[in-house]
Amino acid sequence: MAGGRLVSMKDVARRAGVSVGTVSNVLNRPEIVSGDRRERVEAAISELGYVRNDAARQLKLGQSRTVGAIVLDSANPFYGQLVGGIEGAAEDSQLMVIAGSTGNREQRERLYLSLFEEQRVRGILLASTGGSAELVAAIRGRGTPVVLVESEPGAHGSSVRVDDIAGGRIAVEHLAGLGRRRIGVVAARQDLRQVADRLRGARAAAEAAGIGFEVIEAEDLSVLAGRTVGEAVVARPRAERPDAVFCVNDLLAVGVLQAFAFRHQVAVPEEIALVGYDDIAFARSTVVPLTSVSQPADLMGRTALALLEEEIASPEAPPRQVSFTPTLVERESTIG
């Protein structure tokens, strides 16, 4: 600070006895500045505590080093793992990531999209509620690349996703293979593509196996909502309970498991087998370790950033859609 204000390049130039252009060259092309002048500028920078405005420089050059990431729910550890993958890849490329969570709300998603565009970020990685397609297309048209994460199949532009229909299917196929005949699927927010696809896959597997299938609606996609559903299942007469439950995410499954374990009212998996989705880190350390459908969250994040950089490097190249196949991780909640 100089007299209570930020130190400018002019201040540095005045202290070093050189031109502003020389200071700029020391900061950006030091190899073309003589050793004596470079040392004087570097000493002035140190004495005055000058910090260059890199954001302004990047804006002028049109080369931002900041990536915007928008996820559906920061309370879900899956999205923490996803952002972790983005940040890991960004660190390798000397980029910065700013992440925002929409809380599954379209209005907040649109706000983040607009703010990131206004900030002239390098690009946006978006796990969408599905309601901002027109805004995304407009932002792309104005020159900011957007890569969709957990996108609709065949989405416009580059995208990375997991085959959630396959994920729902393998969960119920696993339960049917264990001899379970009455499947309850705990779900919320069926308007979200991911949830709808998991339900589609689960229903198709149940129909193929000729077993009972029931959708149990939760208030939202949280642990507390899962616990409420679990308590409602426990309150049923034993003959009316499902003998297996598949939850469309692990948070719901953890809540259901808590309700079942309370006072040992339901034995898992002996009475009711339980499967979650996402394979968050906590799934392996629940009171009964949770069988879960695993998504490669870290790899998805890294892939999304790689697709963004590909688009920046070759804007005329056709977009790429990358799809991963989920896998089932078996633990004691189904196999005892």
Disulfide bonds with the S-S distance in Angstrom:
none
